Amino acid sequence: MCDTYVALGKATKNGNVIFGKNSDRDIKEVQLITYSPRKKYSSGELLRCTDIKIPQVTETAAVILSKPYWIWGAEMGANEYNVVVGNEAIATKEPLKESGLIGMDLIRLGLERGKTAKDTLEIMTDLLEKYGQGGKHKLGGGIYHNSFIIADPNEAYVLETAGDLWIVEKVKDFRSISNDISIRGKGDLRHKGIIDHAVNKGYCKDDNDFDFALTFSLPESYPSYMECSMGQLRANKGEITPALMMNFLREHDGNICRHKRKDFTASAQVSLLGKNKERSVHWFTGSSITCLSIFKPYIFPIGKQRVLEAKIYNEIDEKWYWKEHVNFIKSYIAKPTKEKPERSEYQNKLRKIEQELTNEVNNLLLENNDLSDEEFLKKIENLNAISWERSIEMVK
């Protein structure tokens, strides 16, 4: 079970949008922090996604992505225009297709081609309608439908899909999604023929009977898994910060931070999206089990910040930090709510390092108008290097 969150300005302490996501996947699926710079392409070039090829656009944006090593797309990420996207696997009554764009490809395509949340949303829905949703989403061969949160410094949207069909809810103050359909009623935007399709399939009686979550959910997959994440947001409305969002993602009582040995939280992202000339900061763990990881700061441009190339990797490199980290924490994964002195000691060290990092970044953001872009980048590069050095030291 994954969870993705967004809190708009009215729900946050500093008035800026804050985004967060845990990515839950198989323990064999190493997840990497990767980067693709802005690129230009010739007319007529084809792009190889995870499952199919589609026409490439003439220019793509720079993106930071947290992605399973073996796919082209990503579980979550951000682009240079301060758009962020994260997804969830959902089950619907619609049949699954063997081939098409996987949900994670749609994330990367939206981020590479969109300059605002609305722009990214339209790009993703257009691609969904044109190429369909399908292909292998997991190493073991799993196929699923997807829901998404798409946000920028001014607004956010929930996009949910059922096969090639889609529906959208514009976020008011805050929202979360998990592994089920959550949009009630007819949404704010939707695929042109979705209601007629549902009536023809016998999912609902007529236009008045249409309720997306009830109409397209499988009987066993509703009601919602989102009670914990929405409760966190609701209880802290007006006080949400990046540090608090990180804590949301470490919650165990609601299984937000997942500790199952084969299907666990593989990586996490928290983003602060600055309005106007305020700066944005994207935090990634780049390691598994959020409560046993350190969030590391990133900004655009990337400069010397630590990233790998955003490509398909055919083999796992045992020297990747993700692998070293997961091997180190194996004895800490089981029974996360049970007190273990050794685990608590390790976590306290992690939180101290992370608190120092977040304090430093907060101080830099307070100096927003006093630092040039070059000075700000150099300071973040330094903090990024420190975060990685300290993280690596902790697993040696």
Residue pairs with C-beta under 8 A, 6 or more apart in sequence:
1 24
1 178
1 179
1 225
1 255
1 258
2 21
2 22
2 23
2 24
2 75
2 87
2 88
2 89
2 178
2 179
3 21
3 22
3 88
3 176
3 177
3 178
3 226
3 228
3 229
3 249
3 256
4 19
4 20
4 21
4 22
4 76
4 86
4 87
4 88
4 148
4 149
4 176
4 177
4 178
5 18
5 19
5 20
5 21
5 149
5 174
5 175
5 176
5 229
5 232
5 233
5 245
5 248
6 17
6 18
6 19
6 20
6 149
6 151
6 156
6 171
6 174
6 175
6 176
7 17
7 18
7 173
7 174
7 233
7 237
7 240
7 245
8 17
8 155
8 156
8 171
8 172
8 173
8 174
9 15
9 16
9 17
9 275
10 173
10 237
10 238
11 173
11 174
11 233
11 237
11 238
11 240
12 18
12 238
12 239
12 240
12 241
13 238
13 239
13 240
13 241
14 241
14 272
15 275
16 153
16 272
16 273
16 274
16 275
16 278
17 151
17 152
17 153
17 154
17 156
17 272
17 273
17 275
18 240
18 241
18 242
18 245
18 270
18 271
18 272
18 273
19 84
19 86
19 149
19 151
19 156
19 245
19 269
19 270
19 271
19 273
20 245
20 246
20 248
20 249
20 268
20 269
20 270
20 271
21 75
21 76
21 86
21 149
21 249
21 268
21 269
22 249
22 256
22 257
22 258
22 265
22 267
22 268
22 290
23 31
23 66
23 75
23 76
23 86
23 265
23 266
23 267
23 268
23 269
24 258
24 263
24 264
24 265
24 266
25 31
25 68
25 75
25 138
25 263
25 264
25 266
26 138
26 139
26 140
26 262
26 263
26 266
27 261
27 262
27 263
27 264
27 266
27 288
27 326
28 139
29 68
29 69
29 70
29 138
29 139
29 266
30 68
30 69
30 266
30 316
30 320
30 322
30 323
31 66
31 67
31 68
31 69
31 75
31 266
31 267
31 286
31 288
31 322
32 66
32 67
32 68
32 69
32 286
32 308
32 313
32 320
32 322
33 64
33 65
33 66
33 267
33 284
33 286
33 296
33 298
33 306
33 307
33 308
34 64
34 65
34 66
34 67
34 74
34 307
34 308
34 309
34 310
34 311
35 62
35 63
35 64
35 65
35 302
35 307
35 308
35 309
35 310
36 60
36 62
36 63
36 65
36 112
36 309
36 310
37 62
37 302
38 59
38 60
38 61
38 62
38 80
39 59
39 60
40 58
40 59
41 56
41 57
41 58
41 59
41 60
42 58
43 58
44 55
45 55
45 56
46 53
46 54
46 55
46 56
47 53
47 54
47 55
47 56
48 72
49 72
49 73
49 101
49 102
49 105
49 109
50 71
50 72
50 73
50 101
50 102
50 104
50 105
50 135
50 136
50 312
51 99
51 100
51 101
51 102
51 105
51 134
51 135
51 136
52 99
52 100
52 101
52 131
52 135
54 101
54 127
54 131
57 112
57 113
60 112
60 113
61 79
61 80
61 81
61 111
61 112
61 113
61 114
61 115
62 79
62 80
62 300
62 301
62 302
63 74
63 77
63 78
63 79
63 80
63 108
63 111
63 112
63 310
64 77
64 78
64 79
64 282
64 284
64 298
64 300
64 302
64 307
65 74
65 76
65 77
65 107
65 108
65 111
65 310
66 74
66 75
66 76
66 77
66 267
66 268
66 269
66 284
66 286
67 73
67 74
67 75
67 77
67 104
67 108
67 310
68 75
68 104
68 266
69 312
69 313
69 316
70 139
70 312
70 313
70 314
71 102
71 104
71 105
71 312
72 105
72 108
72 311
72 312
73 102
73 103
73 104
73 105
73 106
73 107
73 108
73 109
74 104
74 107
74 108
74 111
74 310
75 86
75 87
75 104
75 107
75 266
75 267
76 84
76 85
76 86
76 87
76 107
76 267
76 269
77 84
77 85
77 107
77 108
77 111
77 269
78 84
78 111
78 269
78 271
78 280
78 282
78 300
79 111
79 112
79 114
80 300
80 301
81 114
81 115
81 116
81 152
82 152
82 153
82 273
82 274
82 280
83 110
83 111
83 114
83 115
83 116
83 117
83 119
83 120
83 150
83 151
83 152
84 111
84 150
84 151
84 152
84 269
84 271
84 273
84 282
85 107
85 110
85 111
85 120
85 148
85 149
85 150
85 151
86 107
86 148
86 149
86 269
87 103
87 104
87 106
87 107
87 146
87 147
87 148
88 146
88 147
88 148
88 177
88 178
88 179
89 103
89 137
89 144
89 145
89 146
89 179
90 144
90 145
90 146
90 147
90 160
90 161
90 179
90 180
90 181
90 221
91 144
91 145
91 179
91 180
91 217
91 218
91 221
92 145
92 161
92 162
92 163
92 181
92 216
92 217
92 218
93 162
93 201
93 203
93 216
93 217
93 218
94 145
94 162
94 163
94 165
94 216
95 163
96 134
96 143
96 144
96 145
96 163
97 132
97 133
97 134
97 135
97 143
97 163
98 134
98 135
98 143
99 132
99 134
99 135
100 131
100 132
100 133
100 134
100 135
101 109
101 127
101 128
101 131
101 132
101 133
101 134
101 135
102 133
102 134
102 135
102 136
102 137
103 133
103 137
103 144
103 145
103 146
103 148
103 161
104 137
105 135
106 124
106 127
106 128
106 133
106 146
106 148
107 148
108 310
109 123
109 124
109 127
110 120
110 121
110 123
110 124
110 150
111 120
113 120
113 123
114 120
114 121
114 122
114 123
114 124
116 152
116 154
117 150
117 151
117 152
117 154
117 155
117 156
117 157
118 155
118 157
120 150
120 152
121 150
121 157
121 159
121 168
124 148
124 150
124 159
125 159
125 166
125 168
125 191
128 161
128 164
128 166
129 164
129 166
129 191
132 163
132 164
133 145
133 146
133 161
133 163
133 164
134 143
135 143
136 142
136 143
137 143
137 144
145 161
145 162
145 163
146 160
146 161
147 158
147 159
147 160
147 161
147 177
147 181
147 182
148 158
148 159
148 160
148 177
149 156
149 157
149 158
149 159
149 171
149 175
149 176
149 177
150 156
150 157
150 159
151 157
151 171
151 273
152 273
153 273
153 274
153 275
153 276
153 278
153 280
154 275
155 170
155 171
156 170
156 171
156 175
157 168
157 169
157 170
157 171
158 168
158 169
158 171
158 175
158 177
158 182
158 183
159 166
159 167
159 168
160 166
160 167
160 168
160 169
160 177
160 181
160 182
160 183
160 212
162 181
162 216
164 191
165 191
165 193
165 194
165 197
166 190
166 191
166 194
167 183
167 186
167 187
167 189
167 190
167 191
167 194
167 212
168 183
168 187
168 188
168 189
168 190
169 175
169 183
169 187
169 188
170 188
170 189
173 237
174 230
174 233
174 234
174 237
174 240
175 230
175 233
176 226
176 229
176 230
176 232
176 233
177 226
178 224
178 225
178 226
178 229
179 225
180 213
180 217
180 221
180 222
180 223
180 224
180 225
180 226
181 212
181 213
181 216
181 217
181 221
181 222
182 213
182 224
182 226
183 212
183 213
184 211
184 212
184 213
184 214
185 210
185 211
185 212
186 195
186 210
186 211
186 212
187 212
190 212
194 212
195 204
195 207
195 210
198 204
198 210
198 215
198 216
199 205
199 206
199 207
199 210
203 215
203 216
204 210
204 211
204 214
204 215
209 215
213 222
213 224
214 222
227 254
228 251
228 253
228 254
228 255
228 256
229 248
229 254
229 256
231 254
232 248
232 251
233 240
233 248
236 244
242 270
242 271
242 272
242 281
242 283
242 358
243 355
243 358
245 270
246 268
246 270
246 283
246 290
246 295
246 354
248 256
249 256
249 257
249 265
249 268
249 270
249 290
250 256
250 257
250 290
250 291
251 257
252 259
252 291
252 336
252 337
253 337
257 265
257 289
257 290
257 291
257 336
258 264
258 265
259 265
259 289
259 333
259 334
259 335
259 336
261 333
261 334
264 288
264 289
264 333
265 288
265 289
265 290
266 288
267 284
267 285
267 286
267 287
267 288
267 322
268 284
268 285
268 290
268 293
268 295
269 282
269 283
269 284
269 285
270 282
270 283
270 295
271 280
271 281
271 282
271 283
272 280
272 281
272 282
272 365
273 280
274 280
274 281
274 365
274 368
277 368
277 369
278 365
278 368
279 299
279 365
279 368
279 376
280 299
280 300
281 297
281 298
281 299
281 361
281 365
281 380
282 297
282 298
282 299
283 295
283 296
283 297
283 298
284 295
284 296
284 298
285 293
285 294
285 295
285 296
286 293
286 296
286 321
286 322
287 293
287 294
287 321
287 322
287 325
287 326
287 391
288 322
288 325
288 326
288 329
289 329
289 332
289 333
291 336
291 347
292 329
292 332
292 333
292 343
292 346
292 347
292 350
293 325
293 350
293 391
294 350
294 353
294 354
294 357
294 387
294 390
294 391
294 394
295 354
295 357
295 358
295 387
296 306
296 357
296 384
296 387
296 388
296 391
297 357
297 361
297 380
297 383
297 384
297 387
298 305
298 307
298 380
298 384
299 305
299 376
299 377
299 380
301 377
303 377
303 378
303 381
304 381
304 384
304 385
305 380
305 381
305 384
306 384
306 385
306 388
316 323
317 323
321 388
321 391
321 392
321 395
324 392
324 395
325 391
325 395
327 395
328 394
328 395
329 395
331 342
332 340
332 342
332 343
332 346
346 394
349 394
350 394
353 387
353 390
353 391
353 394
357 383
357 386
357 387
360 383
361 380
361 383
364 371
364 376
364 379
364 380
371 379
